[in-house]
Amino acid sequence: MDQVASKIVARMMMANLISKNDAEEYIYGVQILLEKIISYATILLLALILNRLLEIILLFLFLLLENIVVEFTAKDLKPV
């Protein structure tokens, strides 16, 4: 996973999308993104195999709604 993230970030640096100073942070972000994509794809594949697609879609919608609510409440909170 580290190698794939490093290659993606290296290509981003070659295209002048990011600076060399920010590479470590982007590598970490890409790693998180790849892990989420692999996790969701695995869950979706298992749902297809087990014929539970509707339940998994509902789960994904619930998780999306939860993220929206958390972001909305986080914006309302002000640092002390």
N, C-alpha and C positions, 0 to 999 in steps of 0.2 A: 504494500500500500504506500509506503514511504517513497519508493522509487517512482511509482506512477505519479504521485503528487509532485515530486521534484521535477519530473519531466514536463508536466503541465505548466508548472511555474517557470521553468527554464524557457519554454516556448513563449510564455507571456512576456518575459524579460526581453527575449529576442525581438518581439514585436513592439517593444517599447510601451507596453501597457502598464507595467509596474516598474518601480525602481529596485535596484539591487539591495538597498537598505531594508526594503519591506518584504523581501523574499521569504524569510522564516515565517512571518505571520500569514502570508498567502499559502505557504505549504501546509500550515496547520489548518487553515480554512478549507483548502481543497481536500485534505484528508477527512475532515468531518463530513464534507459534502459527499465524498465517495462512499464513506461508511453508511450514510443515510440512504443513498441510492441503492447500495447493495442490500441493505436490510429490508427496505420497502419492496424491492424486486423479489427477494426471497420469500417474504410474507405473501406477496401477490401470487407467486408461483405455487406455493403450498396451498393457497386458497383455491386456485384453479384445479390442482390435483385432487383436493379433498372435496371439491364441489361446494365450497363455502364462499363464493365470490361476493354475494350480497352482504354477508356479515362483515367481511373485511372492508368493503367499500364504506359501510356505515362506521366502522372503526376509524378509517382514515378521515372521514368527514368529522367525526368527533375530535380527533387529534388536531385537525385544522382549526376547528372552532375553538378548541382550548388555546391554541397558540394565538389566535386573534384576540381572545379575551385577555390573555396575559399581557400581550403588547399594549392593548388599550388601557388596562389598569396601570401598567408601568409608566405610561405617558402622564397619567394623572398624578402619580406620586412625585412629590418634590423633595429634593434633598434637604435635610435639616441643617 
